[in-house]
Amino acid sequence: MTHAPITTPLTFTTERNTHSLPAAEREAILADPGFGKYFTDHMVSIDWSRQEGWTNARVLPYGPLLMDPASSVLHYGQEIFEGMKVYRHPDDSLWTFRPEANGTRLNLSAQRLALPQLPVGDFIESLRQLIAVDGPWVPSGHDMSLYLRPFMIANESFLGVRAAEKVSYLVIASPAGPYFASGVKPVSIWLSTEYSRAGRGGTGAAKCGGNYASSLLPQQEAAANGCQQVLFLDAVTREYIDELGGMNVFFVKKDGTLLTPNLNGNILHGVTRASIIQLAKDRGVAVEERPITITEWKDGVASGDIVETFACGTAAVITPINVLKGPGFEVGDPEAPAGEFTMSIREELTDIHHGRRPDRHGWLTRLDA
Ligand SMILES: *Cc1c(COP(=O)(O)O)cnc(C)c1O
């Protein structure tokens, strides 16, 4: 009989990076960071073992991990991650958006991937600890942020197939510029008819690296067909819309109704998705979360019943869609600008993120105090 480790909040130690980037070089990066290219001076690392639970919570200089080639994540892909952003408000305070939702989802993913639960309080504290030393890396400016990437990996040197008994949780951070550098531009979507991202009982609702690995080939197919993103259907009937490779999808109907696939067990519980639904309801917009067929989308665009389509996720916030393409068909207008609702809900959400509008739902958490 094993005892569950006693969970008191973790205490972190901090080892300062003595080779942190000089301020002038950091500022040069922050002026045009792109996405996912540069990393801050520090990272968070916490160890877990079946015997001891979570231990050794620390902030340390950013750098390579020393791993045994037999480390289980390298062989069986037992890995999960999160994605969130830190925003610099006009008064220079630093905030993140609904971190308890990401912490809860991390544990949902952990459950599915047979990884240990990390208390949400420790999860949020890990972000605070990183920002305490890397706060200067949070850019200021429109649509600028510091992207946080918490992740958990199996890290036991063992080739047997079972859940690892040693795990590492890490947080790295990367400054991010506006996703649409030259203004928000609608994208075209490729309908994958050959591949699925998730099947019933699979890992579709978990944010795990494996889902992304399997989406890369269909994503290449999308690019080869002149599209920026790929849309996946349900694996059983291939009739129902699930989501894009890394974004949830929404439709606006002619009568103003907002439509999105329900959380069917195969799609990611997007925090952006949930927030858009709430903001739409606040506006008095009718929101339908239900199964949506690909035929409903195609016919709706053709008949004018669907007037706007967009995708959403933390990285790009909201991405307008103006074309749906697949083998032998294309609907929509490649010249069509982003829809009115799409852009106004995008502005409302990004204004809340950046502290330009009241946070009436208490979605923001301050990280630097
Ligand atoms: C992360 C992710 C999303 C978006 O989730 P947010 O919480 O809004 O960032 C949507 N779909 C998939 C597959 C994802 O991995």
The ligand as an SDF file (V2000), in Angstrom:
LIG
                    3D

 15 15  0  0  0  0  0  0  0  0999 V2000
   -4.5000   24.6510  -26.9060 C   0  0  0  0  0  0  0  0  0  0  0  0
   -5.4900   24.2000  -27.9130 C   0  0  0  0  0  0  0  0  0  0  0  0
   -6.6380   24.9520  -28.2290 C   0  0  0  0  0  0  0  0  0  0  0  0
   -6.8900   26.3330  -27.6720 C   0  0  0  0  0  0  0  0  0  0  0  0
   -7.0060   26.3670  -26.3090 O   0  0  0  0  0  0  0  0  0  0  0  0
   -6.8380   27.7530  -25.5200 P   0  0  0  0  0  0  0  0  0  0  0  0
   -7.0230   27.3760  -24.1040 O   0  0  0  0  0  0  0  0  0  0  0  0
   -7.9070   28.6400  -26.0220 O   0  0  0  0  0  0  0  0  0  0  0  0
   -5.4920   28.2580  -25.8530 O   0  0  0  0  0  0  0  0  0  0  0  0
   -7.5450   24.4120  -29.1200 C   0  0  0  0  0  0  0  0  0  0  0  0
   -7.3400   23.2180  -29.6930 N   0  0  0  0  0  0  0  0  0  0  0  0
   -6.2500   22.4700  -29.4210 C   0  0  0  0  0  0  0  0  0  0  0  0
   -6.0840   21.1650  -30.0860 C   0  0  0  0  0  0  0  0  0  0  0  0
   -5.2890   22.9390  -28.5360 C   0  0  0  0  0  0  0  0  0  0  0  0
   -4.2110   22.2030  -28.2790 O   0  0  0  0  0  0  0  0  0  0  0  0
  1  2  1  0
  2  3  1  0
  2 14  2  0
  3  4  1  0
  3 10  2  0
  4  5  1  0
  5  6  1  0
  6  7  2  0
  6  8  1  0
  6  9  1  0
 10 11  1  0
 11 12  2  0
 12 13  1  0
 12 14  1  0
 14 15  1  0
M  END
$$$$
